[in-house]
Each structure stands twice: as C-alpha cells, then as structure tokens.
C-alpha cells in the first residue's frame, strides 16, 4: 500500500512540475470567423487555449485589432509574442515557427 501511495505522489509531483514549465498559448477569434481557426494541437511545452473574442472582457476586446490572433504568454502571464492575421483573416505563421517561439521564450525565462 505504501508503494502505491508513494508512486501516486511521485506521478502527481511530476505532472505538477511539468505543468509549471509550460507557457500559455491562446488563440483568439470571433465566432463568425471560425473558418480561419488555427490548429495549435501538438505544440509542446505549451498549454493551449481557444477563446472567442466576443466572450472576453472589454479590455481584451479593445486590445485585439485583428482576428484570429495567437498570443504566447510567459510564466509570469505577460504577453511574450503574438501572431496576428493579415487582411485575409488568416495567420500565415507555421506551427514550426510558433513552436520555435515557445522554445525560445522558455529558454530565456
């Protein structure tokens, strides 16, 4: 029984420690523009969130001028990088570029 409890505690501490080593990547878009959503699945070292801009507080809505937008937040919760759509409402950055930015930000923190 002690071995089982010890194993569970070790796994829990491992998952908690690895979650703290992650950045947050948020994909903001409007519901009317979902055809231009960006698939962020598979990014490593990042907690991925999707949010509709119309559901956000006024402060966030006013700070975003074009959609979709991908925002990378550091461990401190501050914006470290962002990728904004062009006039076509599409983000042209590759997933590899976004992963590279996540890796650079993690190294520099």
N, C-alpha and C positions, 0 to 999 in steps of 0.2 A: 504494500500500500504506500509506503514511504517513497519507493522508487517511482510510482505512478505520479504522486503529488509533485515530487521533485522534477520529473520530466515535464509535467504540465507547466510548472512555474518557469522552467528554463525556456520552453517554447513561447510562453507568454512574454517573457522579458526580451526574447529575440525579436518577436513581432513588434513590440513597443519601441525597441531601439531602432529597428529598421524603418518604422513609420516616421520617426523623428529626423531621419536622414533624407526625407523627401521634400521636394518643393511642391507647390500647388500650381497647377496649370488650369486656368478657367477659360472655357470657350463661351463667349457671349454672342448671342444672335437674337433676332426678332423672330416671332412665330411665323410671320409672313415670308421669311427668307430661309426657311429650313432646307430648301433645295440646295443651298450653298453651305450647309453644315460641313465642318471639317472633322474627319475621323482621327481622333487622337489616341485611339486604343493601341496599346503596345509600347507606349512611352515608358521608359524605365526611370526609376528614382523620382517619380512624379505622381502626385495624387491628382487625378483628372476629374474635373467637374464641368458640367454643362449648365448654362443658365440662360433663360430668356430675359432680354433686357427690359421688356415691359413689366416684368415681375420684380424688378430691383428698385431700391430706394432712389429718390430723385437725384441725389448726389452722384450716384454711379451712372445714371442715365445721362446726366449732363456732361460727364467726363468722357463719354464714348461718342465719337463723332461719326464713325462708320462701322458697319457690321458686315460680316462677322469680325470679331476681334479675339485673338488668343492672348491672354495675359499670363505671364510667369511671375509668380510671387515667391520671394525668398522665404527662408525660415522665419524671418522677422515680420512677414506679412506685407512687406513693401514690394511695389512693382519693380521687377528687375529687367524685364524685357516684354515687348508686345509686338504682335504681328497683326496688322490691320488690312482689311480688304481694300482693293482698289475700286475704281468706279464701276467695275463689273460685279461688285458684291462678292468677290472671291478672294481667298487668301492664296497667294502663289508660292509661299514658302513650302518646302518639302518637309516631310516628317523627320527626315535625317537632319535638316537644319535646326528644327525645333529641339530634337534630342541633343544635338551638339550644344545648343544654347543652355539647355538644362544641365548638361555635364560641366560646362564652363562655370556656370553660376555656382554649382555645388562645390567645385574645386576652390573658387575664390571666396567662399564664405567661411 
